[in-house]
């Protein structure tokens, strides 16, 4: 893959260390020491320089001299978690697409923290990778500036509901939510409940909720009740929030932000003696193996996670230079009817 990049119209030149030093009114050696975390620098100077680094989107170059002109075989990948099976499946797709190449993926975990993602992106870009794959569209302003100015291929994975910096590979979560509600309405459900988790950490869950709301509104319906938990999703949270939902209102069907939460809902029903789906229908999202191995396979939507990783890598290998307009690759989704709704 060539390191010659096709410059987008109006793209700014990369910010240099000299420019950071000039704007921060310090020496270039001071900026260098701060970026390498070496030597004694006052807290005030460090804060001033780092603020200018973020404002300008500066990325240090860790490959000096003639090495900087060599082709890079590094592919940066930033995902929020490895404990959630969704992202290991994406990485399996990445690995499958890289097998016949000489490229090496460098994988970093952001822990759903935008500031940590910014640090990781700066570190990865400093090594001049051929491309960077990153999860979603929600980045700090500094992260976005670095990615826009980097010149390398940038793939924002999992979602296609916004305009990407360069390329987006994933599914429309809004359409998935809309399809969920239409599917359940067609099966006769009218009293809808929602069980979810933190929408700040998981914007894609909120998009699915918005899609469901649209479909319900078009049918003259709305959510009767909802129960939201704080923090990351889990089976335990799904169980606890289902108990809250059932104590709040009588609903025919509970739609969950993902399969982990939905499995927790099934466990609550087993404990409380609630018949699924006769007394309460349950519908998830993701199509995880655990849901399909329940005595009653979970009704859900499956995203093509392996395909997302595979198509992302294949696309940048096929076209190593940035296009003049953003590219969107929709990998779609499918409804599993299952037995719980």
Secondary structure, DSSP 8 states (H G I E B T S, - for coil): --------TT------HHHHHHHHTS-HHHHHHHHHT-S---HHHHHHHHHHHHHHT-----S-GGGGGS---EEEEEES-SSSHHHHHHHHHHHHHHTTSS-EEEEEE-TT-HHHHHHHHHHHHHT--SEEEEESS---HHHHHHHHHH-SEEEEEEE-SS--SSEEEEE-HHHHHHHHHHHHHHTT--SEEEEE--TTT-HHHHHHHHHHHHHHHHTT--EEEEEE-SSS--HHHHHHHHHHHHHH---SEEEESSHHHHHHHHHHHHHHT--TTTT-EEE-SB--HHHHTSSS--BEEEE-HHHHHHHHHHHHHH--S--SS-EEEE--EEEE--S--
